[in-house]
Amino acid sequence: MDSELSEEQQQVQELSDWLDSNPYINGCRSYANLHFFLRTCKFDVERAKRKLKTYYQMRAERIEWFDNCDPLLPEIQELLKLGVFLPIDGVEDEHQRKVVVIRTAAHDPKRHTQNNVFKTSKMILDLLLKLEPDNCARGMVAIMDMQGVQLGHAMQLNPKLIKRSVESWTAYPCQPKLLEFTNAPRHVNLFLNTFRVFMSNKIRNRVVVHREGTIVQCKQLPRELGGLGPSYKELAIKWRHLVEQNADFYVEQGKYKSLLN
């Protein structure tokens, strides 16, 4: 390697060379992307290689989430308008972590499949990582607002889908530092226990459940969560427009996934 390159540049080059020697992974080789993986793996090259392999394998296997990510598909438009996944305005919480709100019961389970909900959420998350890599690299806080949750929502999440959902959290380069469930129904732990089965001890210890309110300290929380930031409706409008404006990004993203046998 060129001795004039910085250590980080050399590490990114090593990841790029590794992808060249493992073409079946078919990952994005841009400097920004590889540096992001490296940064979120604390500049451990071998760990970044494992993360790249896992991430692009997931994108290949979960075609129901990562194929045909057209923002103008009617089923995607409906969920974007509902605001099922909302990164909040502003930078981060008091620990410098990016905050997102996941509205677990915003959709109608009789009308919208859980896979389409996940697909829409991943589309927004992918765009968020592109637009705010510095904020996201420090970790993320997910506030799961369960307001209005019904039996129909719980019935959509069978153990197989729950397992895939949990696996996707750890496959992404930036992992959740806190998973807070708020407006949780009285018997929520009976439901969450299925999630906990598939969580690592580290992730399991980051789960917090509240009947109401949130422990996340951030002035820009949506008004529905007691903050001073935009409402859910305003955030949904913002992110729908951003997703629509980045249709080419999703076409490009769709090219990158492992080649399955």
Secondary structure as UniProt FT lines:
FT   TURN            3..4
FT   HELIX           7..21
FT   HELIX           23..25
FT   HELIX           31..40
FT   TURN            41..43
FT   HELIX           45..61
FT   HELIX           63..66
FT   TURN            71..72
FT   HELIX           74..82
FT   STRAND          85..87
FT   TURN            94..95
FT   STRAND          98..103
FT   TURN            104..105
FT   TURN            109..111
FT   HELIX           114..131
FT   HELIX           133..137
FT   STRAND          140..145
FT   TURN            147..148
FT   HELIX           151..156
FT   HELIX           159..171
FT   STRAND          176..182
FT   TURN            186..187
FT   HELIX           188..198
FT   HELIX           201..204
FT   TURN            205..206
FT   STRAND          207..209
FT   TURN            219..220
FT   HELIX           223..225
FT   HELIX           232..245
FT   HELIX           247..253
FT   TURN            254..255
//
